[in-house]
Amino acid sequence: MLNRSGSGAASEERVKEGEASPTHSIPVTTVHAGTRTPHADLVAVEEPLELRLVHGPIDRRTRTALGVTMRTPGQDVELATGFLLAEGVIREPSDLLEIKAVEENAVKVELHPRVQFDPASARQFTITSACGVCGARTLEQLERHADPVPVRTTFAADVIRFLPATLREAQPTFDRTGGLHAAGLFDREGNLQSVWEDVGRHNAVDKLVGSALLSGRLPLTGGLVFVSGRAGFELVQKAVVAGAEVLAAVGAPTSLAVAAAERFGLTLLGFVRGERFNIYTGGERIV
C-alpha cells in the first residue's frame, strides 16, 4: 500500500503542525504622495525543495538526487508526484512504494522495483527560476510517455470568460501577498474543482496533477486546467499527460506550446481576460 503524506488543496489554506507557512511577515515602508508609512506586509515564502529518488531492484536499491525546485512550502508530496508523472517516471499510484516529506525541504520518493529508471536520465532535469525542475524539452520526448487527448467534451465560450475571476476569488495566499501563481481545475460548466498556489506556475500545476493522481482522479477527462500566467511547453506537457482536454492561460503561449498542443489534440487558450480570449488549437471544443 502506498504510504504518502500531503495537505489539502491550497484553496483552503491550512498549515499543519510542523509544516512551514506559505507566508512571512516583513517590515516595509510604503511611499505615497511623498509620505512614508512603515508597516508590516506579508510576502509569499519561497524555499528550495529537493527531490530524492530510491529505485531499482529490491536487493540493489539506488538513491538519486533528482533535482531542486524553488517552491512555496506545502503540498510537497503532490508537487513531486505531479512532476514524476509529467516526466514519465511514474504512470499510476502503484508505481510509488512510498512518498513522504523528509527533513524540512526534501521529499523522498521510493519507486516500485518494477519501475525502470535510468539515473543517467536525471541529467535532463535542469533547474531555472522560471520553471523549477524542468524536464522533457522536445515533442519527441513527450511522445514517449503521452497519448493524444480525445475530444470528449465541449466548453461554452461564455464559461471561459468567467474563469479568471473565479480562480482569482479562490486564491487565499495571493490575496494576502500578491506573489503567487495559481492552477485551477474546472469542469465544463465552469465549476472550480480544485485550486493550487505556488510561486511557480509549473509547481502549481504539478500540485494539481499530483493530487489528482494520488486520489485516483486521472485522467482529467472533461477537465479544463486554467493557469494564472503564460502557457509554455512544459505546462502543455503536464496537461497532456494528465489527460486534460483544455489548457487556458491568462497570458500568452509559446510557439513550442502551440506545436505540442496541436500534435496531442489539446485545446490551448491564451490571453483569457475580460470578454476575450484566443483559441490557438483545438477550437472544436469551444462552442
N, C-alpha and C positions, 0 to 999 in steps of 0.2 A: 504494500500500500504506500502511495506517495506521502511522504512527510513534508509538509510545507508550512510556511508561516507568512502572513501578509496582513495588510489592513484593507479596509473597505474603500469604496470609491471616494475620490477626492472631493466630490460634491458635498460630502458630509465630513467636513474637516475634523478629524479626530487625531489625537496624539496619544498613543498607547504608552503604558509605563515602559520606560527605557528607550522609547523612540524619540528621535530628535524632532524638534518643532520645525515646520516649514517656514516660519517667520522669525525675525530677530529685530528687536527694538534698538535703534541707534539715535544719538543726539544729532539734530540737524538745525540749520538756520535758514529760514525762508526769507527771501528778499522780495518785497512787493512795494512798488511806488516809493522806493528809497527807504523803506522801513524794514529793519531786520528783526525777525521774531524767532527766538530759539524755542525748540520744542522737540519731542520725541517722535520718531517716524518708524514705521515698520518696513523692512525690506525682506525680499524673498531670500531664503537660505540657499546657497549653492555650495555643495561639497562633493568630493570625489567618491565614486563607488567602484570598487574592484570586483570583477567577476572571476571567480576561481572555479575551474572545472576539474572534476575527478572522473576519469573514463578508462576504458579498456577492459580486458578480461578480468574476472573477479579475483584471480590469483596474481594478476600483474597490473594493478591499478596505477594509473599515471595522473599526476597533478599538473595542470596547465593554467598559468595566469593568462586569462583570455584578453583582458584589457581593462581600461579605466575610463569611466564616463563621468562627466560633471552633471549632477542632477540635484533636484530638490529632495531632501530626505523624506522617506515614506513610500510605501508601495514598492519597495526594492525587489521583492520576490516577483511581483507582477512584471516589473520592468525587465528583469533578467529573463523571465520566461518568454515574454513577447519578443525580445531580441533574438533569443536562440531559435524561436520558431521562424522568424523572418529570414534568418540566415540558413535555415535548413538543417541545423544541428539536431533539432527535435521535430517531431511531427504530431505527437499526441502526448497526453499527460503521462501515460505509462512509460514513456522514454525517460522519465525522471524518477530515479530511486529516492532522491531526497533533494530538496532545495530549501535553504534557510539563510537568514541573515546571521553572519558571524562577525564578532568584533563590532566596531561602530560603523564602519563604512566598507563592508565587504559582504558579498553573497557567495555561498558555497553551493555549487550545483553538482550533484553526483548522478551521472548518466547510467542507464541500464546497460549491462555488459553487451547486449545485442546492438547498441548504437555505435556505429562506426564513426570515429572522429580522428582525423589526422592532425596531430599537434602542429605540423608544419603549416596547416591551413590557417592557423591563428595569425600568421603574418599579414593576412589580408585585412584584419581588423585594425584600421587606423583610428587615430584619435584627433579630433579637431574641436574647436569651441563651438562650431556650428551644428555638429551632429552627434557629439559624444562618441560612442563606439560605432564607427561606420564600417559596414561590411561589404556586401556584393556591390561591385562597381559597374557591371555591364549587364546588358539584357541576356547575354548568353549564360552568365552565372545565375541569373534569376530563373531562367528556363529549366535549370537542373532540379529545382525543387518547388516549382509552382505550375499550376494549370490555368488555362484561360477561365475567366469568370462568365458563366452562362447568364443570359438575360432572363430573369425570372420575375422582375419587379419593375413597375413604373412609378415615377415620382412626379407630382404636380408642381409646375413652376411656382405656383403661389405658396407651396410649402417651403421651397428652397429659400425664398427671400426672408422668411422669418427665422432661419437657423441662427444667424449671428446674434440676434437679440436674445434668443432662448439660451444659447451657450453662454453668453455674457452674464446673464442673470444667475447662472449656476456655477460661477467661479468665485468661491468664498475667499480664497487667498489672494486672487487678483484684486478683489475689492479692497483688501487691506494693504496691498503692496504695489499694485500696478506693474508687477515684474514677472508674471508667469504666462506661459503659453497654456493652451488647453486643447484637448481632443475629446470630442463627444460622439457617441453612437446614437443615431436616430433611426426610427422606423419610417415606413413610407407615409405615415400620417404626420410626421414631424414631431413625434413624441420623443423626448430625450430619454434614452435608456440608461446611460451612464456617462459620467464626465470625469476626466483625469487631468490634473495640472502638474506642470513641471517647468523649470527654467528652459528646458529644451523641448521643442515641439516633437522631435523624434522620440524622446523619452516618454512624453505624454501618450503617444500612440502605442509605444511598446507596453506601457502600463495597461492601456485599454485592451489590447490584443492578448496580453499575458493573462489578465484577469478572465477574459472570455475562454481561453484555453483551459485554465485551471478549473473553471466551473462548468466545463462541458458544453459551452455555447458556440463552438466553432463548427462549421464555417458560419460567417456572418451573413448568410443568405438573406436578401431583402434588407440589408443594413446599409446605412449611409454614414461614413465617417467624416466629421467636419473638424477642421483644424484652424487655429487662430492665426497662423502665419502663412508663409508661402508653401507651395507644394513642389518639393524636389523629388528626384528619382527614388530616394530611399523611402519616402512616405508612400509613394505608389507601390513600391516593393512590399511594404508591410501590409497595405490594404489588400493587395492581390493574394498574398499568402494566406491572409485571414479569411478570404472569400467574400469580402465586402463588394457590393455592386457599384457603389458610388464613393468617390473621394472628392470632397468640396473644401475649398480654402478661401479665406479672406483675401489672401494675396495671390501672386502670380505663380504659374507653374514654370518649370524649366523645360528646355527642348527635350532632354532625355526623359523627363517625367511624362511628357506628352507621347513620346515614342513608345515608352513602356506601357502606358495606359492603352494606347491603340492596339498594341500587339496582344495584350492579355484581355481585351474586351472590358476594361474598366471604364466607367463613366467618370470623366475628370472635369470638375467645375472650378473656375477661378474667379477672383475679384467679386466674391459674393458679398455685396454691400448694398444696403438700401433696397431699391427697387430693381436692381440689375445684377446680372452675373453672366459670365462667359461659359459656353459649352465647348470644350476642347476635343473631347472624344465621347463616344457612346451616347449620342444625342437621342437615340431611340428610347432610352429610359426616361427622358424628360417629356412630359405631356402638358 
